[in-house]
């Protein structure tokens, strides 16, 4: 990992709420009558625990192959799902760097063998090339024994993105003025049968937290 990204990952061990309010994430705005800032309205996560993710919605992966979650779950291993986008100016960077740091701390479970990661872009303008470039940017910092191929980056149509986002309760908005998406950060654990089992909202992930989530919640039916 480069020095700048290492610094960002190390400094990201704060709560999501604090990051959303004070950092360069996409949700700072002017509040109406002291209430929720305009650009935070409609943002957040409504947990859908014990519900099933749609398995038949098709996306393109970072190699240009058409895949759906039925295909991604063929190995019968849990998936850690994130929703991000390639041009995110801050929050996605912190979250994905934090995940890499946390995963590198886990040696007893191997990405690409014991579990898989999927990052779905919420920006329908992202394409296969952007997905591949983003994968290199983050997955390239994974350390042994974790496999780069265990992390898949997906792009798709707005309709299909929204289908998955709604299924996992991930609410976001598009800010046309600044050409960016306002969103939270969540790591969503999906069982080998496609059931949503847990949500983590940390940005600076610790290896023990990920290990507990995968061992205790991700392997169920």
C-alpha positions, 0 to 999 in steps of 0.5 A: 500500500502506498504511504498516502493510502496507508495514512488514510487507512490508519486514520480511518478508525473512527465511527461512520457518523463522525466521518460522514459529518466532518470528512470529505465524504459526500454528505455535508450540506446546509440544514433546514431549520437546524434539521438534517442537512439537505444532502443527507436526506435519503441517505442511510441503511435500513437493515434487511437481516435474514432476507435474501439478496436477489440472485438473478440480477446480472452485472458485468465484473471487472473482467467483462464477464456477465455474472449474478449473485447466484454465480458469485455464490457457486463456491458456497462461501460467504460474501462481504458486499460493499456499495461504492463508486470509482470517482467517490472523493472520500468515503469509499476510499476510506472504507475500502482501504480500511477493509484491505487493512483489516483483511490483511490482519486476518491470516486464519481465513483466506480471501478467495478460499474461505470468503469472497468480496464483492464491490458493486458500483452505484454509478451506472456510468462506471464501466468494466475498465473503471472497475478493473482500474479500481480493483488494481487500486485496492486489491493490489494491496492485499497481502498473502494469503489473500487472493486478488481474484477473491475480490470482484468489482461489479458495474451495471445498469441503474435499474439493476444497481437499485434492485440490489441497493433496495434489497440490502437497504442501502439508500443513496442520492445523486447530487447533480450539482457536484456530480457525486453520490451521497451515501453511507458506508456499510459492509454487508455479509451474505451467507452462501445461500444468499441470506443477509446476515450482518452489517458493519459500519466501521470505516477503519476495520479491525481484523478481529471484527471481520473474523468474528463476522465471517465466522459467526454470521457469514457461514450460515444458510 
